[in-house]
């Protein structure tokens, strides 16, 4: 019988690295790629600058596509390891199935909620087909306290609302702006507020950084599976993968383990660099508000989040005219504080 393994999460959380590690540590030199319909060489190191996508995993989208992949795998020879990393149904395909216009989701939150629920329902059916085909389920669960991990785009596999691969992160960001913030983007442009400090402030008002796309996703956990908290995967990677291999009843090749360790440490450092801001963000905001000394070096998106928190959580804003990048100390930002004058929704009182 084939050993079939499904490694999945509702959003990007490290499943590509897990999928590659299973094959690499078990001593595989090739694996079957369904899309190419052939056995291909397993990468000796899948890492690029932001993730492990040098590994061309089997990556079906949604339930129907996953069923097609598993049907193909089930027709393959026995005594081999086959894996797949199913993703959620793309937003545009879900909209099409519901006869909704994906270009309207930014201005129609009810329609967008309907699409998201359809995606969630479709994704849960993946676990049904895996269970019915004796495919072992490895579920990497999102950690709600690490929502800021998803702030940066980390993959160029696909556009968010249309077919095709973007050529750059900027293309993805432009698509997101056009879909979700078109009205405010147009309005601010009409006012000639297009400098970097204007864009930062507009995004601080528009974005909801602590809302994960499928924050109401519930995996029912009714089938046997191996559950991994993504934070544990990122911070205790060696122990997590070692225990997973035991669960999958796969022996770790000692030679491969030696080669895997430095790659694992490098991948893990990628994750730690990202989640560092998750831990530090509350202190950065507190230091700005209370004039505390704290050195910072923020990306543009991190600056957006900090300004967002000042506006929505503290009723404050920053005098940022001609401020292309935040200064390197929170006390310098404290000097720029002023009362927020933008009308905003009370989106955090329920968390108080």
VOMARDREN-796897 format. One line per 5 residues: number of its first residue (from 1); for each residue x, y, z of N, C-alpha, C. Coordinates in steps of 0.02 Angstrom, whole numbers, plus 32768, in hexadecimal, padded with zeros to 4 digits. Atoms other than C-alpha are relative to their C-alpha. Layout:
NUM) X Y Z X Y Z X Y Z; ...;
//
This chain:
1) 802A 7FC4 8000 8000 8000 8000 802C 803E 8000; 7FDB 7FC0 8001 803C 80B1 7FDA 7FFE 8021 8044; 8000 7FD5 7FC6 8070 811E 806A 7FF1 8046 7FE7; 8017 7FBF 8018 800E 81BD 8047 7FFC 8030 803B; 7FFC 7FD0 7FCA 802A 8259 80AF 7FE5 8043 7FE8;
6) 801A 7FBD 800E 7FC6 82FB 80AE 8019 802F 8036; 7FE9 7FCC 7FD3 801E 8390 80FE 7FDD 8040 7FEB; 8027 7FC6 8015 7FB0 842A 8102 7FF4 8031 8038; 8016 7FCC 7FD1 7F7E 84CC 8156 7FD3 8030 7FD9; 8030 7FD5 8022 7EF7 854C 8131 8021 803E 7FE2;
11) 7FD7 7FCB 801E 7F7C 85D0 810D 8049 7FEC 8006; 7FB9 8010 8000 8037 85CE 80EE 801D 8001 8046; 7FE4 8004 7FBC 808F 8592 818B 803D 7FD3 8003; 7FC4 8029 8000 8121 8524 8155 7FF7 7FBA 7FE6; 800F 8044 8017 80D0 848C 8105 802F 7FE8 7FC8;
16) 7FD3 8013 8035 8144 848F 806E 8040 7FE2 801D; 7FC4 801A 7FE0 81DB 8478 80DF 7FF3 7FBD 8021; 8012 8040 7FE1 8182 83ED 813F 7FFC 7FCA 7FCB; 8008 8031 8036 8155 8394 809D 8044 7FEA 7FE5; 7FBD 8010 8019 8207 839E 805C 8027 7FD7 8034;
21) 7FDB 8022 7FCB 824F 8366 8104 7FED 7FB7 8006; 8017 8046 7FFC 81E5 82C8 8105 8024 7FD5 7FCC; 7FDE 8025 8035 822D 8292 805E 804C 7FFD 800B; 7FB7 7FFD 7FFA 82DE 82CB 8081 801A 7FD5 8039; 7FE9 8025 7FC6 82F0 8281 812F 7FF4 7FB5 7FFA;
26) 800D 8047 8009 82A6 81DB 80F9 802D 7FE1 7FCA; 7FCE 801A 802E 8331 81CC 8078 7FEB 7FFF 7FB7; 8017 7FFF 8045 82CE 81ED 7FD9 802E 802B 7FD4; 7FDA 7FD7 8031 832D 822C 7F40 7FD1 801A 7FC9; 8032 7FEA 8030 8292 823C 7ED3 7FBB 7FFC 8021;
31) 8046 8005 7FE9 81D8 8258 7EEE 7FD3 800C 7FC4; 802D 7FFA 8039 8140 8254 7E7F 7FDD 8043 8001; 8021 7FC0 8007 8103 82FC 7E41 7FC2 7FF6 7FD4; 803E 800E 8024 804C 82EF 7E0D 7FF8 802E 7FC4; 800A 7FD0 8036 8049 838E 7DA4 802B 7FEF 7FC3;
36) 7FD4 8013 8037 80DE 8353 7D3D 7FF8 7FB8 7FEB; 800F 8046 800E 80A1 829F 7D42 803F 7FD6 7FF7; 7FC3 8027 8004 814D 8259 7D62 8026 8006 8043; 7FD4 7FFD 7FC6 81CF 8236 7DE7 8035 8036 7FF2; 7FCF 7FCB 8008 8240 82CC 7E01 8032 7FFE 8039;
41) 7FCB 7FFF 7FCD 82E0 82EB 7E63 7FEB 802A 803C; 800D 7FDA 7FC3 82CD 8321 7F17 8039 8031 800B; 7FCE 7FCD 7FF5 8327 83C4 7F3A 802B 7FEE 803D; 7FD4 800A 7FC6 83BE 83B5 7FAD 7FFC 803A 8031; 800A 7FC5 7FD5 8395 8462 7FF1 7FC9 802B 7FE0;
46) 8038 7FDD 8020 82EA 84B2 7FCD 7FFB 804A 8010; 8008 7FBC 7FE7 830A 855A 801F 8011 8035 7FCC; 7FEE 7FC2 8023 8303 8600 7FC5 8002 8038 8034; 7FF7 7FC8 7FD1 8306 86AD 8013 7FC9 8006 8034; 8037 7FF5 7FD1 825C 86A3 8068 7FDC 7FC0 8016;
51) 8024 803D 7FED 821F 85EE 806E 8023 7FC3 7FE2; 7FE3 803F 8019 823B 8539 8038 7FE2 7FEC 7FBE; 8025 800F 803D 81E4 8546 7F90 802D 7FE9 7FC7; 7FD7 8023 8030 8279 84FE 7F35 7FEB 7FB7 7FF9; 801D 8043 8002 821E 845C 7F5B 7FBD 8005 7FDB;
56) 803D 7FFC 802A 8199 8442 7ED3 7FCE 7FCC 801A; 802F 802E 7FE0 8118 83F1 7F43 7FC2 7FF6 7FD5; 8042 800A 801C 8074 83A7 7F0B 7FCF 802E 8025; 8022 7FC8 7FDF 8004 843D 7F2D 7FBB 800C 7FE2; 8044 7FF6 801B 7F4D 8424 7EFC 7FDC 8038 8025;
61) 8026 7FC9 7FE3 7ED1 84B0 7F1D 7FB8 7FEB 8008; 8045 8012 7FF5 7E2D 8484 7F6E 7FF3 7FB5 7FFE; 8013 8047 7FF9 7DCF 83E0 7F85 8003 7FDA 7FBE; 8005 8025 8040 7DAF 83B0 7ECF 8046 7FF2 7FE5; 7FBB 8009 8019 7E65 83CC 7E9C 8026 7FCE 802B;
66) 7FDF 8030 7FD3 7EA1 836C 7F35 7FEA 7FB9 7FF1; 8019 8042 8011 7E31 82D9 7F08 8020 7FE7 7FBF; 7FE0 8013 803F 7E7B 82DA 7E58 8048 7FEA 800D; 7FBA 8012 7FF0 7F2C 82D6 7E9F 8002 7FBC 8022; 7FFF 803F 7FDB 7F02 8247 7F15 7FEC 7FC6 7FD2;
71) 8011 8035 8030 7EB0 81E4 7E88 803D 7FEC 7FD7; 7FC4 800F 8026 7F51 81F2 7E26 8032 7FDA 802B; 7FD1 8021 7FD3 7FBC 81C2 7EBB 7FEB 7FB8 800E; 801A 8043 7FF1 7F4C 812C 7EDF 800D 7FCF 7FC6; 7FF3 802C 8039 7F72 80EA 7E31 804A 7FF0 7FF8;
76) 7FB8 8009 8005 802E 80EE 7E50 8016 7FC0 8023; 7FE6 803D 7FE1 809D 805B 7E84 8001 8004 804C; 7FFE 8005 7FB7 809B 8021 7F38 8048 800A 801A; 7FBF 7FFE 7FDD 8129 802E 7FB7 8028 803F 7FEF; 7FDF 7FC0 800A 814F 80E6 7F98 7FDE 8033 802C;
81) 801C 7FCA 7FD9 8133 8187 7FF7 7FE5 8035 7FD0; 801F 7FCC 8028 80BA 8200 7FA7 7FE5 8036 8030; 8018 7FCB 7FD4 8090 82A9 7FF0 7FDE 8037 7FD7; 801E 7FC6 801F 8025 833F 7FCB 7FF2 8035 8036; 800D 7FC7 7FD4 8009 83EA 8016 7FC5 8026 7FE3;
86) 803B 7FDE 801B 7F55 841D 7FF0 7FFA 8047 801D; 800D 7FBB 7FED 7F30 84D6 7FF4 7FB5 800D 7FFE; 8046 7FEC 8003 7E8A 852C 800D 7FED 8012 7FB9; 801A 7FED 8041 7E1D 854D 7F76 800F 804B 7FF4; 7FF3 7FB9 800E 7E57 85F0 7F22 7FC0 802A 8002;
91) 8039 7FD3 7FF8 7DE5 8685 7F42 7FD9 8008 7FBE; 8023 7FF4 803F 7DBF 86A0 7E89 7FD8 7FC3 7FEA; 8024 803C 8012 7D8D 85EB 7E6D 7FC3 7FF7 802C; 8039 8004 7FD2 7D1F 85EC 7F08 7FC9 8032 7FEC; 8031 7FCE 8016 7CCB 868C 7ECA 7FDB 7FE9 7FC2;
96) 801F 8019 803E 7CAC 863E 7E20 7FCE 7FC9 8010; 802E 8035 7FEE 7C5C 85A5 7E70 7FC0 801B 8020; 803A 7FE1 7FDF 7BE8 8619 7ED0 7FDE 8035 7FD3; 801A 7FCE 802E 7BC5 8687 7E37 8005 8047 801D; 7FF2 7FBD 7FE4 7C10 871E 7E90 803B 801F 7FDB;
101) 7FCB 7FDB 8021 7C82 87A4 7E49 803A 800A 8031; 7FC8 7FFB 7FD2 7D2C 8793 7E9B 801A 8047 8005; 7FE8 7FBB 8000 7D54 8848 7E6D 7FD8 802E 802F; 802B 7FD8 7FD4 7CC9 8884 7EE1 800A 7FF0 804A; 7FFB 8016 7FBB 7D04 882F 7F80 8019 8036 802F;
106) 7FE7 7FCB 7FD6 7D5D 88CA 7FBD 7FCA 8030 8017; 8037 7FD2 7FF0 7CBB 892F 7FBC 7FC2 7FDC 8019; 803A 8027 7FEA 7C44 88A2 7FEC 8016 7FCC 8034; 7FE8 802E 7FCD 7C78 8854 8092 7FD3 7FC3 800A; 802D 803A 7FF9 7BDD 87E4 8096 8012 7FCB 7FCD;
111) 7FEC 802F 8034 7C0D 8796 7FF0 8043 7FE0 800F; 7FBE 801B 7FF0 7CC1 8782 802A 7FFA 7FCD 8038; 800B 8031 7FCA 7C87 872B 80CA 7FE2 7FC0 7FE4; 801F 803B 801F 7C1C 86B8 805F 8035 7FD7 7FDB; 7FCA 8023 8024 7CB4 868E 7FF3 802E 7FDD 8031;
116) 7FD3 801D 7FCF 7D22 8670 808A 7FE2 7FC2 8021; 8021 803A 7FE2 7CA3 85FA 80D8 7FFF 7FC6 7FCF; 7FFE 8035 8033 7C99 859B 8034 8045 7FE0 7FFC; 7FBB 801A 8001 7D57 858A 8034 800C 7FD3 803C; 7FF7 8028 7FC3 7D54 854A 80E7 7FDC 7FBD 7FFA;
121) 8026 803E 8007 7CCC 84CA 80C2 8023 7FD1 7FCE; 7FDD 8028 8032 7D2B 848F 8027 803F 7FE2 801D; 7FC1 8017 7FE3 7DCE 8482 8088 7FF5 7FC6 8030; 800D 8036 7FD0 7D81 8415 810F 7FF1 7FBE 7FDD; 800E 803E 8025 7D4A 8399 808A 8040 7FDC 7FEC;
126) 7FBF 801F 800F 7E03 837B 8066 8011 7FCA 8033; 7FF1 8030 7FCC 7E11 8321 810C 7FD4 7FC2 7FF9; 802B 803A 800D 7D7F 82B1 80DD 8021 7FD2 7FCC; 7FE3 8029 8035 7DD3 8277 803D 8042 7FE1 8016; 7FC2 801D 7FE6 7E7A 825F 8096 7FF2 7FC5 802D;
131) 8011 8037 7FD3 7E2A 81F4 811B 7FE6 7FC4 7FD8; 801F 8037 8027 7DC9 818E 809B 8033 7FDC 7FD3; 7FCC 801F 802A 7E68 816B 8036 803C 7FEA 8028; 7FC9 8015 7FD3 7ED3 813C 80CE 803E 802B 7FF7; 7FC9 7FCF 8005 7F3D 81D8 80B8 800B 801F 8044;
136) 7FF1 7FE4 7FBE 7F93 820D 8158 7FFC 804C 7FFD; 800B 7FB8 7FFE 7F64 82BE 8189 8030 8020 8032; 7FD5 7FD7 7FD6 7FE4 8339 81CD 7FE5 8047 7FFB; 8020 7FBE 8002 7F8E 83DC 81FC 8028 8032 8028; 7FDB 7FCA 7FE0 7FF4 8478 8222 7FCF 8038 800E;
141) 8034 7FD0 7FEC 7F81 84EA 8284 801E 8045 800A; 7FEA 7FBB 7FF6 7F8F 85A7 8284 7FFB 8013 804A; 8000 7FE6 7FBC 7FB6 85FE 8328 7FE3 8046 7FFF; 8020 7FBE 8003 7F3E 8691 8343 802A 8038 801E; 7FD5 7FCC 7FE4 7FC3 86EB 83A9 8038 8015 7FD1;
146) 7FCB 7FF1 8030 8036 86EC 8311 7FE2 8017 7FBD; 8021 7FE9 803D 7FC0 873E 8294 802E 802C 7FD6; 7FD4 7FD3 8025 8047 87BC 8266 8033 7FDA 7FD5; 7FD5 802A 802B 80AC 872C 821B 7FEA 8006 7FB8; 801C 7FFF 8043 8039 873C 8185 7FFF 8045 7FE1;
151) 7FFF 7FBC 801A 805A 87F5 816C 8023 8005 7FBC; 7FD9 7FFE 803D 80DC 87DA 80E6 7FEC 7FC8 7FD0; 800A 8034 8031 80B9 877D 8045 8040 7FD5 7FFB; 7FC6 802B 7FFD 812B 86E4 8045 8003 7FCF 7FC5; 8000 802D 8038 8100 868B 7FA4 7FE7 8023 7FC1;
156) 8015 7FE6 8041 80ED 86B3 7EEC 7FDF 7FC9 7FD7; 801F 8039 8023 808E 8612 7EC3 7FC6 8015 7FD5; 803F 7FF0 8022 7FF0 866B 7E8D 7FE8 8045 8015; 8023 7FC4 7FEC 7F90 870E 7E8A 7FC9 7FEE 8030; 8034 800C 7FCD 7F0E 8720 7F12 7FBB 7FF6 7FE1;
161) 8044 8000 801C 7E76 873C 7EA3 7FFE 7FF1 7FB5; 8001 8010 8048 7EA9 8703 7DF5 8036 7FCD 7FF1; 7FCF 8031 8015 7F09 8680 7D97 8043 8021 7FF0; 7FBE 7FE7 8013 7FC3 8692 7D75 802D 800B 803B; 7FCE 7FF4 7FCD 8062 86AC 7DD5 8019 8048 7FFC;
166) 7FE3 7FBD 8000 8099 875B 7E09 804C 7FFC 7FF8; 7FB8 7FFE 8009 8149 878E 7DDC 8025 801D 803C; 7FE1 7FE1 7FC6 8167 87E9 7E7F 7FCE 8008 8038; 802A 7FF2 7FC6 8124 880A 7F2D 7FD6 803F 7FF4; 8023 7FC2 800E 80F5 88B8 7EF0 7FC0 7FF3 7FD8;
171) 803C 8010 8028 807D 886D 7E71 7FC8 7FE5 802C; 8032 801A 7FD2 8025 880F 7EFD 7FE3 8039 802A; 8017 7FC8 7FD7 801D 88AC 7F67 7FD3 802E 7FD8; 8029 7FD5 802B 7FD8 8911 7ED5 7FBB 7FE1 7FF6; 8040 8022 8008 7F52 888D 7EBA 7FD5 8007 803E;
176) 8024 7FFA 7FC0 7F22 8892 7F72 7FE3 8046 8007; 8018 7FBA 7FFC 7F15 8950 7F6C 7FC4 800B 7FD2; 8034 7FF5 8032 7EAA 894C 7ED0 7FBF 7FDD 8015; 803C 8025 7FEC 7E32 88CA 7F18 7FE1 801B 8040; 801B 7FF2 7FBD 7E21 88FD 7FCE 7FFE 804B 8012;
181) 7FFC 7FBA 7FEB 7E4F 89B6 7FD7 7FF9 8030 7FC6; 8005 7FD8 803D 7E1F 89FA 7F2E 7FE1 8044 800E; 8023 7FC1 7FF2 7DA7 8A7F 7F72 802C 8032 8023; 7FD5 7FD2 7FDC 7E1F 8ACA 7FEF 803E 8012 7FD8; 7FC6 7FF2 802A 7EB0 8ABA 7F76 7FEF 8037 7FCD;
186) 8016 7FCE 8030 7E4F 8B1E 7EF4 7FF6 8043 8021; 800E 7FC1 7FDC 7E17 8BA0 7F73 8040 8024 8014; 7FC2 7FE0 7FEB 7EC5 8BBF 7FB7 8028 8019 7FC4; 7FDF 7FE8 803C 7F0A 8BCC 7F07 7FE1 8041 7FE7; 8022 7FC2 8015 7E87 8C4F 7EDD 8015 803B 802B;
191) 7FE8 7FCB 7FD3 7EC6 8CB2 7F73 804B 800B 7FF8; 7FB8 7FFC 800C 7F78 8C9C 7F31 8029 7FEA 803C; 7FDC 801B 7FC5 7FA9 8C3C 7FCD 801F 7FBD 7FEB; 7FE1 803C 801E 801F 8BC3 7F78 8048 7FF6 8016; 7FBC 800A 7FE7 80C4 8BD7 7FD4 8002 7FC4 802F;
196) 7FFA 803D 7FD8 8108 8B46 8039 7FE0 8007 8044; 801E 7FF6 7FBE 80CE 8B93 80DE 7FB3 8001 7FFB; 8049 8002 800A 801E 8BA8 8096 7FE8 7FB8 7FF7; 8012 8046 800C 8019 8AF4 8059 8002 7FD9 8041; 7FFA 8023 7FC0 8054 8AB7 8103 7FC3 800F 802C;
201) 8039 7FED 7FD6 7FCA 8B18 815B 7FBE 7FE3 7FE6; 803D 801D 801D 7F43 8ADE 80E2 7FFC 7FB6 8010; 7FFF 8047 7FF1 7F77 8A29 80F9 7FF5 7FF3 804A; 800A 8007 7FB7 7F7C 8A3F 81B6 7FB5 8004 8010; 8048 7FF9 7FF6 7EC5 8A74 81AB 7FDA 7FC5 7FE2;
206) 8025 8032 8026 7E90 89EF 812E 800A 7FB9 8019; 7FF0 8046 7FF2 7EE7 8950 8165 7FE8 7FE9 8045; 8012 8021 7FC1 7EB5 88D7 81EF 8034 7FCA 800D; 7FC7 802E 7FFE 7F5C 8887 8219 7FF7 7FC3 802C; 8007 8038 7FD1 7F1E 8815 82A3 7FC8 7FD0 7FEB;
211) 8034 802C 8019 7E95 87C5 823A 801E 7FD0 7FCC; 7FE9 8032 802F 7ECC 8723 81E8 7FC7 7FF3 7FCE; 8033 8007 8035 7E72 8701 8143 7FC9 7FCF 8014; 8032 8031 7FEC 7E1C 8664 8182 8001 7FF8 804C; 7FFB 8001 7FB7 7E19 8694 823A 7FC8 7FD8 8021;
216) 8037 8029 7FE4 7D75 8634 8252 8003 7FB8 7FE8; 7FF9 8045 8018 7DB9 8593 8206 8001 7FCF 803B; 8002 8035 7FCC 7D92 84F9 826E 800C 7FBC 7FDF; 7FF2 8045 8015 7DE5 8453 8247 7FE1 7FD4 8036; 8028 8025 7FCF 7D6F 83D9 829B 8028 7FCB 8026;
221) 7FD4 8030 7FDE 7DFC 8360 82C8 7FDC 7FBE 8010; 8025 803D 7FF3 7D85 82CC 82B9 8024 7FC2 7FE7; 7FDB 8039 801B 7E02 825F 825C 8045 7FFD 8021; 7FBB 8004 7FE7 7EAB 821C 8297 802D 802E 7FD8; 7FD3 7FD0 8022 7F2F 829E 826F 8038 8012 802F;
226) 7FC8 7FE6 7FD7 7FD2 82EB 82AB 7FF9 804C 8000; 800C 7FB9 7FF9 7FB2 839A 82EC 8040 8023 8015; 7FC4 7FD9 7FF0 803E 841C 82EF 7FEC 8049 8007; 8008 7FB8 7FFA 8033 84CB 8334 8039 8021 7FD9; 7FCD 7FE3 802B 808F 8537 82B5 8038 8021 8028;
231) 7FCC 7FE0 7FD6 80EB 8595 8340 8032 7FCD 8019; 7FD4 8035 7FE9 8131 84F1 8381 802B 7FE8 7FC6; 7FDA 8013 803B 8165 84C1 82D1 8039 8031 7FF3; 7FCE 7FCD 800E 81C3 8565 82BE 8036 8004 8035; 7FD1 7FF6 7FC8 8216 8567 8369 8021 7FBF 8018;
236) 7FE5 8041 7FEC 8232 84AD 838A 7FFE 7FD0 7FC4; 8007 8022 8041 8249 8471 82D8 801B 7FB9 8002; 7FE0 8043 8001 82BF 83DE 82F5 7FD4 7FCE 8026; 802A 802D 7FD8 8254 8392 837F 7FBE 7FF2 7FDD; 8040 8008 8022 81B4 83AF 831C 8004 7FD0 7FC6;
241) 7FF9 802B 803B 81F2 835E 827C 8014 7FB9 8014; 7FEC 8042 7FE8 8244 82CE 82DB 7FC3 7FD9 8019; 803C 8021 7FE7 81A1 82A7 8335 7FCF 7FF0 7FC8; 802C 800C 8039 8141 82B6 8292 8016 7FC1 7FDA; 7FE7 803A 8023 81B1 8235 823F 7FEE 7FBF 8025;
246) 8015 803A 7FD9 818C 81BD 82CE 7FB7 7FF1 7FF5; 8048 800A 800B 80D2 81D9 82B7 7FF3 7FE1 7FBC; 8009 8019 8044 80E2 81B6 81FD 8021 7FBB 7FF7; 7FDD 8041 8002 8147 8119 8225 8035 7FFE 7FCA; 7FCA 7FFA 8031 81D7 8154 81BB 8042 8005 8026;
251) 7FBE 7FFF 7FE1 828C 8133 81EA 8029 803A 7FE5; 7FD6 7FC8 8015 8300 81C9 81E6 8045 7FE6 7FEC; 7FBD 8011 8019 839C 81AE 817C 8033 802C 8025; 7FD1 7FDA 7FD7 842D 81E1 81EE 802D 802E 7FD7; 7FD7 7FD6 802C 8495 8223 815D 7FD8 803D 7FE9;
256) 802B 7FC9 8014 8404 828B 811F 7FF4 8031 8039; 800C 7FD5 7FC6 83E5 82CC 81CE 8039 8032 800A; 7FC6 7FD4 7FF9 8494 8313 81D5 7FFE 8038 7FCD; 8005 7FCD 8034 8479 836E 8131 7FC3 802E 800B; 803E 7FDB 7FF6 83CA 83A5 8163 8006 8035 8036;
261) 7FFD 7FD4 7FC6 83FA 83F9 8207 8011 8048 7FEF; 7FF2 7FBA 8010 844E 8497 81C0 7FCA 8020 7FD5; 8036 7FE5 8029 83C2 84AA 8140 7FC5 8010 802D; 8035 7FF5 7FD0 8344 8499 81CD 800C 8040 8028; 7FF0 7FC5 7FD8 839D 851E 8234 7FF6 8040 7FD6;
266) 8008 7FC6 802C 839E 8595 819F 7FB5 800F 7FF6; 8048 7FF7 8008 82E4 8579 817E 7FE0 801B 803F; 801B 7FEA 7FC1 82BE 858D 8235 8010 804A 800D; 7FEE 7FBA 7FF6 831B 8633 8239 7FD4 802E 7FD7; 8030 7FD9 8027 82AB 8672 81AD 7FC1 800E 8029;
271) 803E 7FFA 7FDB 8215 8650 821B 8009 802C 803F; 7FF3 7FD9 7FC3 8263 8699 82B8 8007 804A 7FF1; 7FF9 7FBA 8014 828F 8739 825C 7FBB 8020 7FF5; 8043 7FE6 800D 81D9 874B 8229 7FD9 8008 8041; 802A 7FFD 7FC4 8189 8724 82D1 801F 802C 8037;
276) 7FE2 7FD1 7FD0 8204 8793 832F 7FD4 803E 8008; 802B 7FC5 7FFE 8193 8825 8301 7FBF 7FF1 8024; 803D 8013 7FDC 80FC 87C5 8344 8009 800A 804B; 7FF2 7FF9 7FB9 814E 87C4 83EF 800F 8049 8013; 7FE9 7FBD 7FEF 8196 8874 83E7 7FCD 8037 7FF5;
281) 802F 7FCC 8014 8103 88D2 839C 7FDD 8023 803C; 8020 7FDD 7FC8 80A5 88F3 8441 8030 802E 8026; 7FCF 7FD6 7FDC 8144 8936 8491 8011 803E 7FD7; 7FF1 7FC6 802A 8169 89A7 83FC 7FCA 8034 8008; 8038 7FD1 7FF8 80BC 89F5 840A 8001 8020 8045;
286) 7FFE 7FE6 7FBB 80C9 8A06 84C7 8039 8031 8009; 7FC6 7FD4 7FFA 8175 8A55 84B8 7FF3 8044 7FDE; 8010 7FC1 8022 8136 8AD7 843B 7FCF 8029 802A; 8034 7FDD 7FDA 809E 8B03 84A4 801C 801D 8040; 7FE9 7FED 7FBD 80FD 8B0E 8549 8047 801C 8001;
291) 7FBE 7FE0 8005 81A1 8B5A 850A 8037 7FD5 801F; 7FCD 802E 7FE7 820A 8AC1 8530 8037 7FF7 7FCB; 7FC7 800A 802E 82B6 8AA3 84E5 7FFD 7FB9 7FE5; 7FFD 8041 8020 82B3 8A15 8467 8016 8009 7FB8; 7FE6 7FF9 8044 8318 8A01 83C9 7FD9 7FD4 7FD0;
296) 8029 8024 8032 82B9 89CB 832C 801E 8009 7FBB; 7FF0 7FFC 8048 82D6 89A8 8275 7FC9 7FDA 7FDC; 803D 801F 8019 822D 8987 8226 7FFC 8001 7FB4; 8011 7FFF 8047 81F8 8955 8178 7FC5 802F 7FF7; 8038 7FD3 800D 8176 89C1 8123 7FBE 7FE2 801A;
301) 803D 801F 7FE8 80EB 8944 814A 7FFC 7FFF 804C; 8000 7FFD 7FB6 8120 893F 8200 7FF1 8046 8018; 8011 7FBB 7FF0 8118 89FC 8204 7FB5 800C 7FFB; 8048 7FFB 800A 8067 89F1 81C1 7FDB 7FE3 803D; 8021 8020 7FC8 8037 897A 824E 8007 802A 803F;
306) 7FF5 7FD6 7FC5 8083 89E9 82D4 7FD3 803E 7FFD; 802B 7FC5 8006 8028 8A82 8292 7FB7 7FED 8007; 8045 801A 7FF9 7F88 8A1B 8286 7FEF 7FF9 804B; 800D 800B 7FB8 7F97 89EB 833F 7FFA 8042 8025; 8005 7FBF 7FDF 7FB6 8A9E 8374 7FBC 8020 7FF2;
311) 8040 7FE1 8013 7F1B 8AD8 8315 7FC5 7FDC 8021; 803B 8025 7FEB 7EA2 8A4D 8343 8000 7FED 8049; 7FFE 8017 7FBA 7EDE 8A18 83EF 800D 8038 8032; 7FEE 7FCA 7FD2 7F19 8ABE 8437 7FE5 8044 7FED; 801C 7FC0 8014 7EBF 8B47 83D8 8035 8033 7FEF;
316) 7FC8 7FD4 8010 7F67 8B8E 83A2 8015 7FF6 7FB7; 7FE3 8006 8043 7FBE 8BAE 82FD 8045 801F 8002; 7FBC 7FE6 8004 8069 8BE6 82C3 8003 803A 7FCD; 7FF1 7FCA 8030 80A1 8C87 826F 8035 7FE5 7FD1; 7FD1 8024 802B 80EF 8C2C 81DE 800F 8024 7FBE;
321) 7FF3 7FDD 803F 80F6 8CB0 8155 804C 8001 7FF2; 7FBB 8006 8017 819A 8C93 80F5 8028 7FCB 8026; 7FDE 8035 7FDC 81C2 8BFF 8167 7FFE 7FC1 7FD5; 7FFF 8038 802E 81F6 8B7C 80E7 800B 7FBD 8025; 7FF6 803C 7FD7 8230 8B00 816C 8000 8014 8049;
326) 8002 7FF3 7FB9 8212 8AF5 8225 8047 8007 801C; 7FBF 7FFB 7FE0 82A5 8B2C 8293 8012 7FBF 8024; 7FE6 803E 7FE4 830E 8AA9 82EB 7FF3 7FF9 804B; 800F 8006 7FB9 82CD 8ACA 839B 7FB9 8017 800D; 8047 7FF1 7FF2 821D 8ACC 83E1 7FF7 8045 8020;
331) 8006 7FBD 7FE1 8240 8B6C 8443 7FFB 8037 7FCB; 8006 7FCF 8036 8255 8BC9 839F 7FBA 7FFF 7FE1; 8045 8004 8017 81AA 8B8A 8368 7FD0 801E 8033; 802A 7FE2 7FCC 8160 8BBF 840F 7FF9 804B 7FF6; 8000 7FB8 800B 818F 8C72 83E3 7FD0 8014 7FC7;
336) 802B 7FF2 8039 8123 8C63 8347 7FB6 7FF1 800D; 8045 8013 7FF0 8084 8C2B 83A0 7FD1 803D 8000; 8035 7FCE 7FFE 7FE3 8C8D 838B 7FBE 7FDB 8003; 8041 8022 7FFE 7F2A 8C68 83A5 7FEA 7FEA 7FBA; 801A 8017 8040 7EDC 8C01 831A 7FC0 8026 7FEF;
341) 803B 7FDB 8015 7E5C 8C65 82B7 7FD6 7FD9 7FCD; 8026 8028 802F 7E24 8BDC 8240 7FC6 7FDC 8022; 8037 8029 7FE4 7D78 8B8F 8260 800F 7FB7 7FF5; 7FF0 8047 8006 7D98 8AD7 8284 7FCF 7FD6 8027; 802B 802F 7FDD 7D35 8A3F 82BA 8021 7FE9 8040;
346) 7FE7 801A 7FC0 7D46 89FE 836B 8008 7FB4 7FF8; 7FF7 8046 8010 7D91 8956 833A 8026 7FD8 8036; 7FD9 8023 7FCD 7DF4 892D 83D8 7FE1 8001 8045; 801C 7FFA 7FBD 7D81 8955 846A 7FED 7FBB 801C; 8014 8042 7FE9 7D44 88A0 8470 803B 7FD8 801C;
351) 7FC5 8025 7FE7 7DF7 886A 8494 8019 801C 8042; 7FE8 7FDF 7FC4 7E0A 88DF 8528 7FF1 7FD7 803E;
//
